[in-house]
Amino acid sequence: MSDMIRLEEMAAFFENRLDGYDEHMRRDIEGSSDFYAFTAALLPRTREAGVLDLGCGTGLELEEYFALNPDAEITGIDLCQPMLNALAAKFPDKRLNLICRSYFDAELPKDAYDAAVSVESLHHFPTERKRDLYRKLFSALKENGYFVLTDYFAESEALEKEYFQNLKELKREQQLDENAFYHYDTPLTAEHEMAVLLEAGFTDVRILRQWGSTCTMYAGKRNQDLEILEAAKRLYALEGYDCAAVSGHEGGRNQVYVCWKDGENRYVLRVSALGDRREEDYLAETEFIRYLAENGAPVADVLPSVSGKLVERYESQGQIIYISLFVYAKGMLIADNGYRYRDGAPLSEYFYNTGKALGIIHRLSKTYHPVHRRESYFDKYTMDYIHRLIPDRYAEMKRAISERLDRFHDLPLEGDSFGLVHFDFSDGNYHIDMDTGDLTVFDFDNCMYCWYMFDLANLWTHGVGWYQFEPDAARRMEEMKQYFDTILEGYRSETDVSEALLAQLPLFIDMVLIENIVDAFECCAREGEEVDEEDIGDAAECLIRHIPYAGFGEN
């Protein structure tokens, strides 16, 4: 083993590699094109915020942070003086207190920092050293302080043990001091790292994002969710209400609470902290909902805060949070009733009412003039975005998507065909009053400018569950035609849809399949996971092989 790896003292290792270090870190480390900026965006934005950087090196994360908060006060600790010199040269006009020392030995003042950060440094050290450091760090943070750790972690306990065993053998073979720091990677598993942080006293420890083996981990002195909920209740005068978090569905982007009083569900509180949307996007969504509700659409209305805002902006521990409150939609999800419609009423009533509710929304959308504007379909769905999102091993699928996008460009964009749509209209996003059959629609989180036919095609794809067990393909398609004809009857009782666009229903179903594929890759990117082939396989095959109607008419 010693012939392969010659251990170097930690500070000397980095000093010998100072030239080209920044380029190497940005080019060769998985996820680095994203995680420096992502980490920096989590740090406090308040002027003169005090931030401790453990293992600051040449300050790659600080380049991103100073662009967001040029007046922050940084205390940087690192073993390598030449790296600290490079950092100081980068930012001659910034508030830097640079300490050349092991952060295990450095004295940290109590209650001194608003936040702490470490990027790609702590994976060199064992649990016992980290435990002492994290206890010292916990004491050094202010009451609402927090620690952001971006580092890479062992993929299994077996690998974690192997790394430490290899280092021990190398030190023995090379007759090195067992207690000295040498450059060799000994990452813990993410689970073990989180356990050490919890032992140190942090109460709110979680992974925010992942890039392969690299994670950004958050450790707060206070429970951030509880802090945000308390703030939201003040903003919307919800003192006296009980609020329970709703279990998020896979890929969900918001934290949602149901608020009740006297045994009755009254409101839905939505907390959005993902950071991938602008305040304008939330304003555009909520203004559209308010317009629909005021004009008689069956939607769960959005309610203003105490200060009269439809969207409240709140900063918590370096994150920008957007909060909105909605009326609780009367009724229930049909899934929560075992996919049984109300007693004594035919399913055709449900299908008709679904089409009618969508028709009302589209009718009002055609005369809507926004103050703030949501994105349009081609703002997002471009091949440039597809190539960045989806790996090249899916080249055949990406070619099929490209061919459909070319066809979408030929579709009409007139007001009766194209406007602000729900973009996720399905039985998971409306409640049914089981006494009357009335629908109340919610979750306009994905609304965008698109063809009205997209929402209808999405309803088509969500109708297949009613007939999927019919063995005869021709019979299945006949039953689907009856279902969709009833949807259209309800829809046309409120607004029209052209026969020319209806004739292109298979193309719009392909549009829905593309949205499903993109959503799967986006959700996995947020979680740092690989897409499950089963989640996209059928949709990809239909696009590649030009199988219409999502394959529902195939034997």
C-alpha positions in Angstrom: 0.0 0.0 0.0 2.8 2.4 0.9 4.2 2.1 -2.7 1.0 3.5 -4.0 0.2 6.4 -1.5 2.8 8.6 0.3 1.0 10.5 3.0 1.7 14.2 3.2 1.3 16.5 6.2 -2.0 18.4 5.8 -0.8 21.9 5.4 2.1 20.9 3.1 -0.3 19.0 0.9 -2.4 22.0 0.1 0.6 24.4 -0.1 2.2 22.1 -2.7 -1.0 22.3 -4.8 -1.9 25.9 -4.4 -1.2 26.6 -8.1 -4.3 25.4 -10.0 -6.2 24.5 -6.8 -9.2 26.7 -7.6 -9.4 25.4 -11.1 -9.2 21.8 -9.9 -11.9 22.2 -7.3 -14.3 23.8 -9.8 -13.6 21.4 -12.6 -12.9 18.0 -11.1 -15.1 17.8 -8.0 -18.6 16.4 -8.6 -21.3 19.0 -8.2 -18.9 21.9 -7.6 -20.4 24.0 -10.4 -23.5 24.1 -8.2 -22.6 23.5 -4.6 -20.4 26.6 -3.9 -23.3 28.9 -5.0 -25.9 26.8 -3.3 -23.9 26.8 0.0 -23.3 30.6 -0.2 -27.0 31.2 -0.8 -27.8 29.6 2.6 -25.7 32.1 4.5 -27.2 35.2 6.1 -27.8 38.2 3.9 -28.0 40.8 6.7 -25.3 43.5 6.6 -22.3 42.8 8.7 -23.4 39.2 9.4 -20.7 37.3 11.2 -19.8 34.1 9.5 -17.2 31.5 10.6 -15.5 29.5 7.7 -13.8 26.3 8.9 -11.1 25.2 6.4 -11.7 28.3 4.3 -8.8 27.6 1.9 -8.7 30.1 -1.0 -12.3 31.1 -0.3 -14.2 29.5 -3.2 -17.5 29.6 -1.3 -16.7 33.2 -0.2 -16.5 34.3 -3.9 -20.1 33.4 -4.2 -21.1 34.7 -0.8 -19.6 38.2 -1.2 -21.6 38.6 -4.4 -24.7 38.2 -2.2 -23.5 39.9 0.9 -20.5 42.2 0.3 -20.6 43.6 3.9 -20.4 40.2 5.7 -17.7 39.8 8.4 -15.8 36.5 7.8 -13.6 34.7 10.3 -11.6 32.1 8.3 -9.6 29.3 9.8 -7.2 27.2 7.8 -3.9 25.2 8.4 -2.3 26.5 5.2 -0.9 30.0 5.3 -0.3 30.3 1.6 -3.9 29.5 1.0 -5.0 32.2 3.4 -2.6 34.6 1.6 -4.4 33.8 -1.6 -7.7 34.4 0.0 -6.6 37.8 1.4 -5.3 38.8 -2.1 -8.7 37.9 -3.6 -10.6 40.2 -1.3 -8.4 43.1 -0.2 -11.4 45.3 0.6 -13.5 42.7 2.6 -13.9 42.2 6.3 -11.6 39.2 6.8 -10.2 37.8 10.0 -7.9 35.0 8.9 -6.4 32.5 11.4 -3.7 30.1 10.4 -4.4 27.2 12.8 -6.1 23.9 13.1 -9.8 24.6 13.8 -9.7 21.8 16.4 -7.3 23.9 18.4 -8.6 27.4 17.7 -10.5 29.2 20.5 -13.9 30.3 19.4 -15.8 33.0 21.3 -19.2 32.2 22.8 -22.3 33.4 21.0 -20.2 35.2 18.4 -21.4 34.1 14.9 -24.6 34.3 13.0 -23.6 31.2 10.9 -20.7 28.9 10.2 -19.8 27.1 7.0 -17.3 24.4 5.9 -16.9 23.2 2.3 -14.9 20.1 1.4 -12.7 20.1 4.5 -14.0 18.0 7.3 -14.0 14.7 5.5 -10.4 14.2 6.6 -11.1 13.7 10.3 -12.5 11.1 12.7 -15.7 11.2 14.7 -14.1 12.0 18.1 -12.3 15.1 16.7 -15.5 16.3 15.0 -17.6 15.8 18.1 -15.4 18.1 20.1 -15.3 20.7 17.3 -19.1 20.7 16.8 -19.6 21.2 20.5 -17.3 24.2 20.4 -19.0 25.4 17.3 -22.4 25.1 18.8 -21.3 27.3 21.7 -19.8 29.9 19.3 -23.1 30.3 17.3 -25.7 32.9 18.4 -29.1 31.7 19.6 -30.6 31.4 16.1 -27.2 30.5 14.5 -26.7 27.6 12.2 -23.9 25.6 10.5 -23.9 24.8 6.7 -21.7 21.8 5.9 -21.0 20.9 2.3 -18.7 17.8 2.0 -18.5 14.4 0.6 -19.6 11.4 2.6 -19.0 7.6 2.6 -21.6 5.7 0.7 -21.7 2.9 3.3 -20.5 2.0 6.8 -18.3 -0.6 5.2 -16.5 2.0 3.1 -16.3 4.4 6.1 -14.5 1.6 8.1 -12.3 0.8 5.1 -11.1 4.4 4.7 -10.0 4.6 8.4 -8.4 1.2 8.3 -6.4 2.1 5.2 -5.2 5.4 6.9 -4.1 3.5 10.0 -2.1 1.0 7.9 -0.5 3.7 5.9 0.6 5.6 9.0 2.0 2.3 10.5 3.9 1.4 7.3 5.3 4.9 6.9 6.1 5.2 10.6 4.1 8.4 11.0 2.7 10.0 14.1 -0.7 8.4 14.8 -2.1 11.7 16.1 -0.8 14.1 13.4 -2.9 15.3 10.5 -2.1 13.8 7.1 -4.0 14.3 3.9 -6.1 11.2 3.4 -9.9 11.1 2.9 -11.8 9.4 5.7 -15.4 10.6 5.2 -18.1 9.4 7.6 -21.5 8.3 6.2 -24.0 11.2 6.1 -26.0 9.4 8.8 -23.0 9.3 11.1 -22.1 12.9 10.4 -25.7 14.0 11.3 -25.5 11.9 14.5 -22.4 13.7 15.6 -24.0 17.1 15.0 -27.0 16.1 17.1 -24.7 14.8 19.9 -23.1 18.3 19.9 -26.4 19.9 20.6 -27.8 20.9 17.2 -31.6 20.2 17.2 -32.4 20.7 13.5 -30.1 18.6 11.3 -30.9 17.6 7.8 -29.6 17.2 4.2 -30.7 20.0 2.0 -29.3 18.8 -1.3 -27.0 16.1 -2.7 -24.6 15.8 -5.7 -23.5 12.1 -5.9 -21.6 11.5 -2.7 -21.5 15.2 -1.8 -24.2 16.7 0.4 -25.1 20.1 1.8 -26.1 19.6 5.4 -27.9 22.1 7.6 -27.5 22.1 11.4 -29.5 24.7 13.4 -29.4 25.5 17.1 -33.2 25.9 17.0 -35.7 23.9 15.0 -36.1 26.0 11.9 -39.5 24.5 10.9 -40.9 25.5 14.3 -39.4 29.0 14.0 -40.9 29.5 10.5 -44.3 28.1 11.6 -44.4 30.5 14.6 -43.5 33.4 12.3 -46.2 32.4 9.8 -48.8 32.3 12.5 -48.0 35.8 13.5 -48.0 37.0 9.9 -51.5 35.6 9.3 -53.0 36.0 12.8 -53.3 32.3 13.3 -52.6 32.3 17.0 -55.0 29.9 18.6 -55.0 27.6 15.6 -53.5 24.1 15.6 -51.3 23.5 12.6 -50.2 20.0 11.4 -47.7 19.3 8.7 -49.0 17.4 5.7 -46.8 14.6 4.5 -45.1 15.7 1.3 -45.6 13.6 -1.8 -42.4 12.5 -3.6 -40.8 15.5 -5.3 -43.0 18.0 -3.5 -41.4 21.4 -3.3 -43.3 23.0 -0.3 -44.0 22.4 3.3 -47.8 22.5 3.8 -49.7 22.8 7.1 -53.4 22.3 7.7 -54.7 24.8 10.2 -57.8 24.0 12.3 -59.8 25.4 15.1 -62.8 23.9 17.0 -62.3 20.6 15.2 -62.7 22.2 11.7 -60.1 22.5 9.0 -60.0 26.2 8.1 -56.8 27.0 6.2 -53.8 25.6 4.4 -50.5 27.3 5.1 -47.8 26.9 2.4 -44.1 27.5 3.2 -41.8 27.6 0.2 -38.1 27.4 0.9 -36.6 25.6 -2.0 -35.1 28.8 -3.5 -35.8 27.9 -7.2 -38.5 30.4 -7.7 -38.7 34.2 -7.5 -41.0 36.3 -5.4 -42.6 37.4 -8.7 -43.5 33.7 -9.5 -45.4 33.4 -6.2 -47.1 36.7 -6.7 -48.2 35.8 -10.2 -49.6 32.5 -8.9 -51.5 34.0 -6.0 -52.9 36.9 -8.0 -54.3 34.5 -10.6 -55.9 32.4 -7.8 -57.4 35.6 -6.3 -58.8 36.6 -9.7 -60.3 33.2 -10.3 -62.0 33.1 -6.8 -63.4 36.6 -7.1 -65.0 35.7 -10.5 -66.7 32.5 -9.3 -64.2 29.8 -10.2 -64.3 26.8 -7.8 -60.8 27.3 -6.4 -59.4 27.5 -2.9 -58.9 31.2 -2.4 -55.7 32.8 -1.3 -56.0 35.0 1.8 -54.0 38.2 2.6 -51.7 38.4 5.6 -52.2 40.9 8.4 -50.2 43.4 6.3 -52.5 42.8 3.3 -50.0 40.7 1.3 -50.8 37.5 -0.7 -47.2 36.4 -0.4 -45.1 37.1 2.7 -41.3 37.1 2.4 -39.5 35.9 5.5 -35.8 35.3 6.2 -34.8 32.4 8.4 -31.2 31.5 9.2 -30.0 32.6 5.8 -32.9 31.3 3.7 -35.5 33.3 2.0 -38.9 31.8 2.7 -42.2 32.6 0.9 -45.4 32.0 2.8 -49.0 32.0 1.6 -52.4 31.1 3.2 -55.3 29.5 1.4 -58.8 28.5 2.3 -59.1 24.8 3.1 -60.9 23.2 0.1 -64.2 21.7 1.1 -64.6 18.0 0.7 -61.9 15.4 0.2 -59.6 13.7 -2.3 -61.3 10.9 -4.2 -58.2 8.8 -3.4 -58.9 9.3 0.4 -62.4 7.8 -0.3 -60.9 4.7 -1.9 -61.7 6.1 -5.4 -65.4 5.8 -4.7 -67.5 8.7 -5.8 -70.4 9.9 -3.7 -73.2 7.4 -2.9 -76.0 7.2 -5.4 -74.4 9.3 -8.1 -73.0 8.0 -11.3 -69.3 8.5 -12.3 -70.5 10.4 -15.3 -71.5 13.2 -12.9 -68.0 13.3 -11.5 -66.4 13.4 -15.0 -68.8 16.2 -16.1 -68.2 18.2 -13.0 -64.4 17.8 -13.4 -64.6 19.1 -17.0 -66.9 22.0 -15.9 -64.5 23.1 -13.2 -61.6 23.2 -15.6 -63.8 25.0 -18.2 -64.5 27.8 -15.7 -60.8 28.2 -15.0 -60.0 28.4 -18.7 -62.8 30.7 -19.5 -61.6 33.2 -16.9 -58.0 32.7 -17.9 -58.8 33.9 -21.5 -59.7 37.4 -20.2 -57.1 37.6 -17.5 -54.5 40.5 -17.6 -51.8 39.8 -15.0 -49.8 42.2 -12.9 -47.0 39.7 -12.4 -46.5 37.1 -15.1 -45.7 33.4 -14.8 -43.3 31.8 -17.3 -44.4 30.5 -20.7 -44.0 26.9 -21.9 -41.0 27.7 -24.1 -39.3 29.7 -21.4 -38.6 26.4 -19.7 -39.1 23.6 -22.3 -36.1 24.1 -24.5 -33.5 21.5 -25.7 -30.8 23.5 -23.9 -32.6 22.9 -20.6 -33.3 19.2 -21.6 -29.6 18.6 -22.3 -28.6 20.2 -19.0 -31.1 18.2 -17.0 -31.1 14.8 -18.6 -27.8 12.8 -19.0 -26.6 11.9 -22.5 -27.2 8.2 -21.9 -30.8 9.0 -22.7 -29.9 10.3 -26.1 -32.7 8.4 -27.9 -35.3 9.8 -25.6 -33.9 13.3 -25.9 -34.1 13.1 -29.7 -37.8 12.1 -29.3 -38.4 15.1 -27.1 -36.7 17.4 -29.5 -38.9 16.1 -32.3 -42.0 16.9 -30.3 -40.8 20.3 -29.3 -40.4 21.2 -32.9 -44.0 20.1 -33.5 -45.2 22.2 -30.5 -43.7 25.3 -32.1 -46.2 24.9 -34.9 -49.2 25.0 -32.6 -51.3 28.1 -32.5 -50.7 30.7 -29.8 -53.9 32.6 -30.1 -55.8 33.7 -26.9 -58.5 31.0 -27.3 -55.8 28.3 -27.6 -53.0 29.4 -25.3 -53.1 31.1 -21.8 -52.4 30.7 -18.1 -53.3 27.1 -17.2 -53.1 25.0 -14.0 -50.5 22.6 -15.5 -51.2 19.9 -12.9 -55.0 19.5 -13.0 -55.7 16.1 -11.7 -57.6 14.3 -8.9 -54.7 15.0 -6.5 -55.3 18.7 -6.7 -59.0 19.1 -6.0 -61.4 18.1 -3.3 -64.9 16.7 -3.9 -67.8 17.6 -1.7 -69.3 14.2 -1.3 -72.8 15.7 -0.5 -73.1 17.8 -3.7 -70.4 16.6 -6.1 -68.9 20.1 -6.3 -65.1 20.4 -6.9 -62.7 22.9 -5.3 -59.4 23.1 -7.1 -56.1 24.0 -5.4 -52.3 23.8 -5.9 -51.6 26.2 -8.8 -47.9 25.9 -7.9 -47.0 24.8 -11.4 -49.3 27.2 -13.4 -47.7 28.5 -16.6 -48.7 29.9 -20.0 -49.4 26.9 -22.2 -52.1 25.5 -24.4 -55.4 24.9 -22.7 -55.3 21.5 -24.3 -52.5 20.5 -22.0 -54.8 20.5 -19.0 -57.4 18.5 -21.0 -54.7 16.0 -22.1 -53.5 15.7 -18.5 -57.1 14.8 -17.5 -57.1 12.2 -20.2 -54.0 10.5 -18.8 -55.4 10.6 -15.3 -58.6 8.9 -16.5 -56.9 5.7 -17.6 -57.1 4.3 -14.0 -60.8 3.8 -14.4 -60.4 1.4 -17.3 -56.9 0.0 -17.0 -58.1 -3.5 -16.1 -60.2 -4.0 -19.2 -58.2 -6.7 -21.1 -59.4 -5.7 -24.6 -57.5 -2.7 -26.0 -60.3 -1.6 -28.3 -62.8 -1.7 -25.5 -60.5 0.2 -23.2 -60.2 3.0 -25.8 -64.0 3.1 -26.3 -64.4 3.5 -22.5 -61.8 6.2 -22.5 -63.6 8.0 -25.3 -66.9 7.9 -23.3 -65.0 9.3 -20.3 -63.3 12.1 -22.2 -66.5 13.0 -24.1 -68.2 13.5 -20.7 -65.2 15.6 -19.6 -65.6 17.7 -22.7 -69.3 18.1 -22.3 -68.8 19.7 -18.8 -65.9 21.7 -20.2 -67.9 23.1 -23.1 -70.7 24.1 -20.8 -68.2 26.9 -19.8 -65.9 27.5 -22.7 -65.0 26.2 -26.2 -62.1 24.1 -27.5 -61.4 23.9 -31.2 -61.9 20.7 -33.1 -58.5 21.2 -34.8 -56.7 21.1 -31.4 -58.8 18.2 -30.1 -57.7 16.3 -33.2 -54.2 16.6 -31.9 -54.9 15.1 -28.5 -52.2 12.4 -29.0 -49.6 15.2 -29.5 -50.8 16.9 -26.3 -50.7 13.6 -24.4 -47.0 13.4 -25.6 -46.6 16.9 -24.1 -47.9 15.5 -20.8 -45.4 12.6 -21.0 -42.5 15.0 -21.5 -43.6 17.0 -18.5 -43.7 13.8 -16.4 -40.2 12.9 -17.5 -38.8 16.3 -16.9 -40.5 16.4 -13.5 -38.9 13.1 -12.6 -35.4 14.3 -13.4 -36.0 17.6 -11.6 -37.2 15.9 -8.4 -34.2 13.5 -8.5 -31.8 16.5 -9.1 -33.2 18.2 -6.0 -32.7 15.1 -3.9 -29.3 14.2 -5.5 -30.6 10.8 -6.7 -30.7 8.9 -9.9 -33.9 8.5 -11.8 -35.6 5.2 -11.5 -35.9 3.7 -15.0 -39.3 2.4 -14.1 -40.6 5.9 -13.4 -39.9 7.1 -17.0 -39.6 3.9 -19.0 -43.1 3.6 -20.4 -43.3 7.3 -21.2 -39.9 7.2 -22.9 -40.9 4.2 -25.0 -44.1 5.8 -26.2 -42.2 8.9 -27.3 -39.4 7.0 -29.0 -41.6 4.5 -30.7 -44.4 7.0 -31.5 -47.0 5.0 -29.6 -50.1 7.3 -29.3 -52.3 7.7 -26.3 -49.5 6.8 -23.8 -49.8 3.2 -25.1 -53.2 2.7 -23.6 -54.6 1.4 -26.8 -51.9 -1.2 -27.2 -52.3 -4.9 -26.5 
